[in-house]
Structures are given as C-alpha cells and as structure tokens.
Amino acid sequence: MNGFVIVGTDTDAGKTTFSLLFLTAFADQFDYWKPVETGDPDSLRVRRLVPGVTVHEPLARFHDPVAPSLAARREGKTMPGVAEIVAAIPTTSKPLLIETFGGPLSPLMDDVLQIELIRAFNRPVVLVTSSAVGAVGRTLATVKAIGAFGVQPVAIVLLGPPDPFAVEQIEKHTGGGSVICLQAPDGEWTEDVLARVTAEERGELSRISEALDKTFSAGVAKNTPHPVHFVNHPLPQGQRVFSSPSPLAGEGGSRSEPGEGLAFNTSSKGYEPLELIKRDRSTIWHPYTSLADPNDPLPVIAADREFLHLADGRTLIDAVSSWWTILHGHRHPPLMDALTTAANTLDHVLFAGVTHPPAIELAELLLASAPWAGGRVFFSDNGSTAVEVALKMAYQFWCHRGESDRTLFVGFENGYHGDTFGAMAVGRDPLFFGTFEPLLFRAIQVPVSAVCLEVALSTHPGQVAAVILEPLVQGASGMQMHTPAELRAIFEVAKRHNVLFIADEVMTGCRTGQRWAHQHADITPDLICSAKTLTGGILPLAATLASPEIVAEFQTLDRAKTFFHGHSFTANPLACAVAVRNWRLLAGDHWRTDTTRIEAFWQTHLAPLRDRTGVKDVRIRGTIAAIELNVSGGYLAEIGPRIRQLAISRGVLLRPLGSVVYTMPPLCTSEESLHLIVQTMIDSINLLPT
Ligand SMILES: Cc1ncc(COP(=O)(O)O)c(C=O)c1O
C-alpha cells in the first residue's frame, strides 16, 4: 500500500485528531504529510505528540488560519497548484498518511477546488467527520459530492461520542461497510492521553486498517478512483443523482435509485435539461448535424477523466475522446493546473511582432520531436487551418523557387483533412464537399498505394506541389489503416519525384504509440500538421511544423515573399501553456504504458470479432479500434444513428462513421470502462439483421 488520504467533511471535522490516533496506533507503519498548512502547524503537533512517526515538511505554510488560497493571497504568495503538490509527494519507504486541509469542496486555488487534488492523489480516502448533531446529513452530502468527482471513501470515521443511529443511517445510505466511531480525547492532549485512547479504540482503528488493506488487495491500490456510473432512470425534474459503486457496499457496489439518497438540485445553476435543449434548438447550428435532426443534443454540464456528465443525471463514457481531442482524460489535473497558472499572468496577445514564453517553449518542444533540426513552427488554431497553412506554405515554397506551375496537390482516397477550402480540396469527399466542387482548387486522389502514387506523379511531372496523407490511420473515412512499410514506400515515391510530403497528424498525433505516427515508418515529412491532442484536448491550438528546407526559402528580406497568413488567436498563450505541460508529460512513459494497455485490450477483446458474421473487418492501432460492419450505405448507413442510440442507452458515447463503429478513448480510461465500450461495440453488431 502506498498510503491514504484523510479528508474531512469540513474544516473542523477532526482530521488531525484522527491522524494522531491512527498514527499512535500504527506509529511504525506510516509516515505523515500535510502538503499545505495554515495557522498553527498540524505537522508540528503530530511531531510532538507522536515522536516515532516521520513527519514530512509541508510544501507550503501560511500564517493566517484561513483558507490556504486566501492566506497565500494575503501574504502575497502563490498557492501551489494540483500538479505541483502531487509532484511534491515525498518519497517514503513506508506508506504515507496525507492529511488534506479544509473540506473537499473548499478552494485550493481561486478556480480549483481541493477535490481536484484529492482525486489527483489517486489514493484511498478516509472520510472524517464529527459525530455531533447533523453527522448523517453532513456525511452523506460529502459522500455524494466527492462521488460526483469519482472519489469514494474506503472508510468513514465519526469522531466523538458513539452514535449508533448515525452509523446505521450512514451505512444504509452508502451501502454499508466501514463506518467507524472513534472517541476523541477530551482536555489536554499529551502522549499519555493519546496512548490511552488509542488502546481503548484499537479495535475500531484496526477496522480502518483492514478496510485499507482490503482495498489494496482488491486492486484499488493502483488507486484509479471508481468511476461515476451511468444511472439509466428518469429523474425528478431539475435533479441529477450521481451514483457510484461504493467500496463501502461490498462486492459490485450499490447503485442509487431515483429519489433515494441525495440528489443534487441543479436547477439553481440553470441546468434544467429540457430547458437547455429548448434554448439550444432555437439558437444553435451544430456541426455535422442537420437542423432538422430529430435527436436532441446531449446537454453536458461536467466532464472528468473518461466521463461526460449530463444535465439529466446520466454519465457517459466518452469513447471517442470528444472528437479525438482529449488525450489523457477530461480536465486532466496537470493540464488544468497549467491553464489556471497561466491565466494568472496572461490572456491573449497578438502574435505578429510579439512573442511569449509559452509559445517559445512549445515550439522548442515540438521541434525537438521533429525528424530534422532547424525547422520552424507556425501556430494556428485548429486542424483545418494547420492543413491550410501547410498547403499554402508548400505552394509558396515552389513559387519562391520559380516553379509556380506546381498548382496540383495529391491526396489519397478516404483522406480527410478538414473543412476549410484548401482542406476540402485535398480531401474532396463527394458526400461532405461535393456541393463545393466547382469552387475547389486542383487536387487528385489516388488509392493509398505507392504504385498508384508513382503513376499519378509520373503523369503530372513538374505540376505537383505536395502529397498529403494521414499517416497510418485515415480517421474520418472510418479508421482505414495502412502499414508503416506502405507509408514508407509512399513517402519514397514522393521524394523520388521531388514533391513535398505533408504528414497530416491532426488525428494520429499521440494516438498510435509514438508522438507522430510517421515515426513508425522512420520518414522525414517536409510539413507536419498537429492539432487536437496538442493541448491534451483542453484548448484549441494547432501547429504546422516546417522543415529547414522549406524555412530556407522564406529566409529573405524581400517583404513580398512573406508568408501572409495568421489568425487572431494564433499561438494563444493559455493554449500554448497547456500544450507545454502536455508535451512535458509526454516526455514520461506513462502515456505509452496506457497506449499499450488499451491496444492490448482491443487485441484481446475486439480482434477475435473479425470472424463474426456481419463483421467485414476489425482494425486496431494504438488506442484506436474500429469494427467495419458488412452493411451498405457508407457514411450514411442507417445503422450508424441506431448504434449511437444503443450506446448512449448503455452509458457510452460513440459516433459511428456510418458502417464503421470505432472507439478512441482517453488514455486514463479504466479497465471497467474499456469493458463497457467493448460490450457496447459487440452489442452493436447484434443490431444487424440476421
Ligand atoms: C486528419 C485530420 N486533419 C484535419 C482535421 C481537421 O481538424 P479540425 O476539425 O480541428 O479543423 C481532422 C479532423 O478530424 C482530421 O482528422
């Protein structure tokens, strides 16, 4: 076990009292750490009263006995953020007892609640409250509130005179389990008093220790917090019930029924689901959605890890990472921390003739991952514009070289590069973009094959500016995949014909087990487009990486040769700061481990479906998995919307690409959620007519 976290229902719940009792009972087994202290330091008290325990220095200590963020502000200091505190967890040989401060919903920083930190600790939680009047309501409210963030206590401790009624009620409403009463010592606190009370309460204290041991041996020790579960019940208007399997509930946990337990009244925040939908439908035009679509949009009011929480109380697993953007998980604490930290000093600034540290650092990080030295990064704000920039740079490059006749681009069948005009021209999907055909510039599409590219380039010598390809996985057309060897062969044909190669990594970036999919083929594209996961999906940002050869053609004082392109929000500082943190995270191995874990899961559970009747193909690469069903209709296959509805009813958000049902979940997705996604995909095959 690597320890646990003590959380109080509120500021004076008795967290330190509990720490003292527990540490006195198990002095040789735990270390103690309170990361942030205000007022009289609890760590000094613990050191004095339980001298056998190693007490680690807090990361921050503030004088005023008020909320840490306020105390920090009063002293003109900065309150450490979630990532900073998590990074400061002391390395110990014994399990660590971490004591939090205030209540779980008290502010950590101006915009961050302490529950975010508790969640980020990723350790079992012991919830402490006073047994004084109101214990039941206080405890259940806290259990429900932290449950909404995916945190469940392994034990609940009532400090004070025993209250069997409170224990009975709390057990009843949380599903039973480790609800424990501990007498708190009265009067002067000394080592002797603590020793006496601890001896009297040893039985109860041991129950807590057993509950923790059980949690660890049950595998929760990896400390993935329990997911908030989908409740497929109608709820009273204006209320949502968060329900989670509780470790207090024994095997399988318990689920709240509507009207039972605590409901969060959301109407005060304006979250009436029907009202939201009505207002949406009379004002908003949604992407890739008919204005006459009979299906209402899903009103999402909160998101965390792989979950989307809806205004009507349901929780869905975001199995498509919100259009392939979310990389680690929704509101990934280090990224949110980077955002709030950056927002303390900057908002948006123009990027022409101006620069800022987040953009500089991000450019350095991106170029360090590029296949050449000495390139440059051009920022924009979405995948389509990253592509648009690449196409324009490619053509202007040839113009600077005196080859302005290279007005042709080569894309590939099933390619998709975005919805702006240049991106449409090279994607050229007849269903999506056929209407605009008369307005699109010259581009041809060839099958994903080196031989076909060879024919095309031989047929148009000196006319082609660039070839553009989504390396390894063509996403929007249904996760069509090719091998690294095929990618390499295509690249070599382009180079043999002296044509630029654009790797559109907008979707594939960080999804295939390498930062860039083209790395699998060991090739050196001239231009690399990145967006979606660049910021971990938290904020819109895009980058086009240009090779030194391209850059050299623009290194001129001739102002007519400027690359005349730029968007108002180019290199938005907040987005860059988040992207920097994301790319620093990618320097570790965590994300590769998760990619391997998820890919192995797909291989075990989805690959065997290849032999199922009705299945045309199963394709897997990294965290991406797709099942192509044997039905006609392509993107408009009638089964697509039916699968989506089925999935929603199972608590999973899928967006089939016509006859292709695919998933690409965030890296944090738990084993339990992966199972649900797989089961839902299998069930979707069963929708096929027999
Ligand atoms: C490969 C690829 N390129 C470009 C884009 C366009 O990105 P955006 O939707 O951010 O404009 C997408 C979007 O899905 C994509 O998959």
The ligand as a MOL file (V3000), in Angstrom:
LIG
                    3D

  0  0  0     0  0            999 V3000
M  V30 BEGIN CTAB
M  V30 COUNTS 16 16 0 0 0
M  V30 BEGIN ATOM
M  V30 1 C -6.5750 14.1240 -40.2160 0
M  V30 2 C -7.3550 15.3550 -39.9360 0
M  V30 3 N -6.9310 16.5140 -40.4400 0
M  V30 4 C -7.5980 17.6680 -40.2020 0
M  V30 5 C -8.7450 17.6760 -39.4480 0
M  V30 6 C -9.4790 18.9530 -39.1990 0
M  V30 7 O -9.3180 19.3410 -37.8740 0
M  V30 8 P -10.3160 20.4020 -37.2220 0
M  V30 9 O -11.6210 19.7170 -37.0880 0
M  V30 10 O -9.6900 20.7360 -35.9190 0
M  V30 11 O -10.3780 21.5630 -38.1430 0
M  V30 12 C -9.2220 16.4850 -38.9150 0
M  V30 13 C -10.4360 16.4600 -38.1230 0
M  V30 14 O -10.9710 15.4570 -37.7450 0
M  V30 15 C -8.5150 15.2900 -39.1640 0
M  V30 16 O -8.9160 14.1190 -38.6940 0
M  V30 END ATOM
M  V30 BEGIN BOND
M  V30 1 1 1 2
M  V30 2 1 2 3
M  V30 3 2 2 15
M  V30 4 2 3 4
M  V30 5 1 4 5
M  V30 6 1 5 6
M  V30 7 2 5 12
M  V30 8 1 6 7
M  V30 9 1 7 8
M  V30 10 2 8 9
M  V30 11 1 8 10
M  V30 12 1 8 11
M  V30 13 1 12 13
M  V30 14 1 12 15
M  V30 15 2 13 14
M  V30 16 1 15 16
M  V30 END BOND
M  V30 END CTAB
M  END
